[in-house]
């Protein structure tokens, strides 16, 4: 196995709390009704093509992508469309969704639901990308960017590396680790599919050394099967945010994504573990994205678990399955504690981007007393992008967005390392995120003139 690598700038090491790492993936029960939001990607919501009373099967297209940056939505169950109505999702806002009453579990014809491994990749590069597009695959690490767009390499660029982000550096989350342990061959075929789609000669699986068991397992499979030639496992130092797109590229290749540019500028395409598995199922099994693995966890949770969940399953069902909401729960989070978002209700529907449901107890979620910045520079030392968080925070508070642009606020990856390390407990990430949003609006307004 290769020597351990990491990125050179910043980073922090939160308490890991991988409480569910030894818990196998459990196929979760199909609910009596699913609520499938139309907006499940970083882009425009899909448009429904079904109506109340329509019968649907698992894998059937129920909403089509609207625009280039959008993603198709498929039914995760078979049954009858009850209604199309607004629902409060994980963001706390009411948004349109398709409600489906479940009647059995009938899959659409032509979808391979068997456990048989399919190695032979028969589709062409263009056909692979089109299949990924039609089957609604998005980035399942949390960003939910439509995957087919990422794989459409500009004619003047060349993909040299497919880097699989298996770092899973978010504390508490174990969904990717379990997927690698339980579906390693399917995952590796998925890597080969992506390599063919972008015509890249090399695939690298970047994985933190705190998951050395799965790293060794993958390495052994690769060495013993010539089919997987061109793929290698790269151990990475356990450090947050090791799984950041720009950080993992720097760790693996030593190359740096230029400010304001995309990873392909470095010859790299980065894809998440769960997305890679979904790509395998879409391309090799003709299976749309209708389920995903979700970690449901917390220090006070009775049975931290990893569930294979149908999209649209209400979160409260998953919470009940791990013993219910602990009495000392102070913060319910969709995702991990560093980049996840607090949720105001327990009934929000799980979506493609739901990697975890975290119940933080009062001790860990206790708001810390904020004091004045002491100019210690710890936020600068922690920033993996080499920014000045204390300055960006001050400029954002002043609504001085021309200056935030000059100081490269758009390069912020919103990892929260600055806030995590701040001894004054200043909510740096919140103000910088606000400043980034406003700066982006300023840039777009200027470009439209």
N, C-alpha and C positions, 0 to 999 in steps of 0.2 A: 504494500500500500504506500502511497505517496507520503512525503513528510507533511506535517501539519502546517497550514497556512492561515493567514488572517489579513484584515485590512489595516493600514497603518494609522489612520486618524481616528481618535476618539473611541467611543463605545463605552458601555457600562456592563455590569454583571449583576442583574437583579437576582433575587432568590428564585431558584428554578421552579420548585413546587410541581414537579411532573407527577402528580398524585395518581394519574390513571395510566401511566406508562406500561404497567403490567396487565392491564385489563384488555382482553381481546375484544374485537369489534363485535357487537351484538346487533343483529338485524332487528330494528325497532318495529313494533306493531304498526300496521296501517291504521290511521285514525278513521273515525266515521265520516269526517269531513276534512278536506284540506282547503287551505286558503292560499292561492298562488298569486303573489304580487306581479303586476305587469312590468314593474321596474326592478330588474334584478342584475343590472350591469352598470358599469360606469359609462353612461350615455343615455340616449333617449329611451323611454319606456316602450315596450312592445304594444302593438295594437291588437285587441282581441278579434278572433275570427270565429268564435263560438257565441252562442246566445243561451239564455235561460231555457232549460228543457232539453238541450242537446245531449246526446249520449257520446261519451268519450272513452278511449282506451288508454292504457299506460303507454307513454311514448308518442301520443298523438299531438300534433302541432295545434296549440290553442291560441297563440298570439304571435304575430310576425314582427320581426325587427323593423323599427322605423328609423331609417337613415343608416349611414355608414357605421357610426359608433352606436351600435345597438345589438340586441341579441334575441333570437327566437326563444319562446317559452313553450314548454311541452307539459302535457298532463302527467302527473306522477302517479295517478291512480286511474281506475276505471269506474265509471258511474255516470251520474247526471249532473249537468251544470245547474246549480241552485240559483245563482245570481251573479251579476258583476256589480260590485259595490266597493265603497271605500273601507279600508281597514287601517287601524293604527299599526304601523310596522315598527321595526327596530329603531328607526330614527325619531320616533315620537310624533310623527305626522301621519295624518290619514291619507292614504294613497289607494288608487284603484287596484282591485284584485279579483280573481275569478274563484268563486266558491264552488267546490265540487263535492256532492254527496257520494260517498263510496259505495259501490255495489260489486263485490268480488275483486278479482285482480287479473283482469284480462289484458294481455299485452297486444300491441299493434302487430299485425302480421309482418314478417320479415326481420323482426328483431331477435337476435340470438340471445336467449336467456340462460343458456347452459354454462357450466363452469369450464368447458373445454378451452384450453389455451390455443389461440390462433396466432401463429408466428408469421406465416407468409403474408407479406404486405402486397396486395394485388392492385391497389389504387395508385394512380400517378400522383405527382406532386400537386397538380392543380385540383385533382379529384379529392385528395386528402384535405386540402384547405377548404374546399367547398363543402365536404361532409362535416367538418368541424363547425363551419358557419351555420349550416342547416340544422345541426343538432344542438345549437345553443351553448357551446362550450365557452366559458369565461374563466378569468383568473380566479382560482379558488383559494388563494392565499389571503384574500380580503379585498384586493383592489377591484376585482370583477371586471377587468378590461376585456372586451371581446377578443378571444384568443386568435381567431382567424386574421384579424387586423395585424396582430403582432407577427404572424407568420408570413405576411405578404411583404417580402423583402424587395425594396426598391431596386430597379435594374442597375443602378450605379453602385450598389453595395454588395458585399459578399459576406455570408454567414460562415464563420470559421468554427465557432463553438456553439453547441447547444448546452447551456448550463442549467441543470436541474437544481432548483432551490429546495434542498432537503434539510436546511439548517434548523428549521422550526425553533427559532431563538426566542419566541414569545414564551414567557413563563406560563405554566399550567397546561398549555396545549400539547396534545399527544396524538392527534388524529393522523398526521402525516407519518409519524413513526410507526404507528400500528399498521397503516396501509402498506408501508414498505416491508414490514415483518410478515404480513399475512398474504400479500399479493405481489411478491418480488418479481416473478416472471412476467406477469401482466404489465407491471410498471416498466420493466426493462424493454419490453416490446414497444410500449408507448414512447420510450426514448428513441428507439429506432424509427418509429413513425415520424416523430418530429424532425429527426435528422434528415430523413428523406424529403419531408415537406419543404425544408429550407436549404436542402443540398449542402448540409454541413458535414465535414469529414469526421468531426470529433464530438463526443458527448461526455460531459463531466458532471458527476453527481457530487455536489458540495454538501457535506454533512458534518455537523458539529461532533466533536469527539465524546460528548456526553451520551451519544447514541452509537457507541462503538460496536455494539452487538449487531445492529442492522448494517453498519458499514462493512463489517467483516463478511456478513452473509451475502451482501450484494457483490463484494469483491470476489468471493469464492465462486459464485454463479458465473460471473463474467469470465473468470480465468478458465473455468471448466466447460464453457460452451462457446465455440468459435462464432456462433451466430451473433454474439454480442461484441464482436471485435469493433474497436473504435470508441467503446465506452470505458470510462475509468471512474473510480471513486476517489474523491479528494477530501481527506479529513480537514476540518476547519476548527480553529480555536473556538471554545465556547465563550462567545462574547456577543452581546446585543448591540446594534442590530445586524448581526452576521448575515441574516436573510434579506437585508435590503438589496434591491436590484443592483445598485451601483457598488455597494460594498462587496457583494459576492463576486461580481466581475473583477474588482480589484484584487480580491483574495485569490481567485483561481488563476487569473491571467496576468495580473500585474498592470493591466490596462485601466485607464481612467476615462469615464464618460465625460466629454466636455460639457461645460455649463450650458444648459438649454438644449442639449442634444439627447438623442435616444441611444439605447444600448447598441444598436446595429452599427453605430459609428465606430465601435471597438471590435466589430466583427462577431458580436455575441447576441444570442437570443436566450432569454431567461424564462423558464417555465416552472411553475410550482408542482409539487409531487401529486397532489390531488387532481390538478388539471391534466397532468401527464397520464394518470390512470383513466380519467374521463375521456381523453383523446384515444387511448387504446380501445375503450369500449365503443366509442363513436365510430372509429374507422374500421376496427376489426370485428365488431359485434353489431354494428348498425344501431347502437343504443344511444338515444338522446340523453341529455343530462337531466335525470329525474330524481336522483338521490345523491347524497354525499355523506361522508363520515363527520360526525360532530362530537367534540369532547364536551361533556357536561361535568363540571367540577367545582371545587372550592374546598378550603381547609375544614369547614364545618359540615360539608356534604357527607352523608352516610356512605354512599356508594359511588365515588367518582367513576365515570364510565365513558366508553367510546361507542357511539351508536351509528349504525347505517340508517339514515333517516330519509324518508320521502320528502321532497321539496313541498313546503306548504303545511307541514306538521306543526301544530301549535306548540310553542316552547314550553308551556306549562305542563304538557304531557311528559316531556323529557325531564323536567324538574321533578315531577311526581315519581318518575321511574328511578331516580337516584335517592329517594327518601324524602322528597318534598323540600320546600324552601326553608333553610335553617332559620331559627328564630333570631339569630344574631346577624343575619344578612343585612348589610348596609348599602351594598351597591351591586346591582345586577348588570352584567356586561355582555354585550354581543361581541364575541371575539376574545382576545387576550387582554391583560391589564395594561399593556403599554400602548397599543394602538387601537384597541377595541373601543366601542362607544357604550356609554351608560344607557340603559333602557328603563323606561318609566312603567312599563306593563309587563306581565309575565305571559300574556297571551299572544305575543307577536309571532307571526308565522316564520318558520325557518326558510331561508332562501339559499341560493347557490353560494353566496358569500359567507354563510354562517359556519365558521370553522369551530366555534366554541360558544358555550354558555357558561359564564363564570359567575359564581356567587361569592363575592368578597365579604368577609366578616367585618364586624365593627372595628376590630383592632387594625386590620390591614387597610381598611377604607377610611379610617378616621381622618377628617380634614386637619391638616397641619397649620399651625398659626403662621401667617405670612408676616414677614418683617422686611425692612428695607434692604435693597441690594448693597452688598458690601464690596463689590468689585473684586471678588476673589478669583474670577476667571475659570471656575470649575465648569461652568456651562460651555465655555469655549473648548476646554480640554476634552469634554465629553462628546462634543458635536462631531459626528462622523463625516460631515460635509465641510468641516473647517470654517463654519460661519461664526458670527458673533451674536449668540442668542440674546444676551443682555441688551445689546444695542437694538436689535430687531424688535424686541419686546417694547422698548421705550418709544421707538419710532411708530410702531403700530398703535400704541396707546395715544399717541399724538395725531394719529390719522395722517402721518406724513408718508404717503405711499410712493411718492417720487424718490424719496431717500431709501425706503425699504427695497425698491427695485435696484437702486445703485449698489446696495449692500447684499444683493443676490438672494433675497428672500425666497424667490421661486425655486432655488436649489434645495430648500428645506424638504426633507423627506417625512417630516411630521412623526419621527420615531419617539419623541418624548425623552430622549436621553438627557437633554438640558434640564428639564424640569425634575427628572428623577434625581439628579445630582446636586440641585440647587440647595445650599444650606439655609437660604432665606425662605424656602418653600414658595417662591413666586410661581404662579401658573404660567410659566413661559410658553409652553406648547399651545395653550389656548389663545393667547394673544398673538403669537406668531402665525397660528393657523388663520386667525381673523385677518391679520395683515396680509397673508399670502392670498387669501380669497379676494380682498379688495385690490391688491396689486395686480392680480390676474385680470380683474375687471377693467382696471385702468389700461393695461396693455392691450386687451382686446378692443376696447373703445378707440384707442389710438390707431390701431391697425385697420379699423373699419373706415377710417376717414379718408 
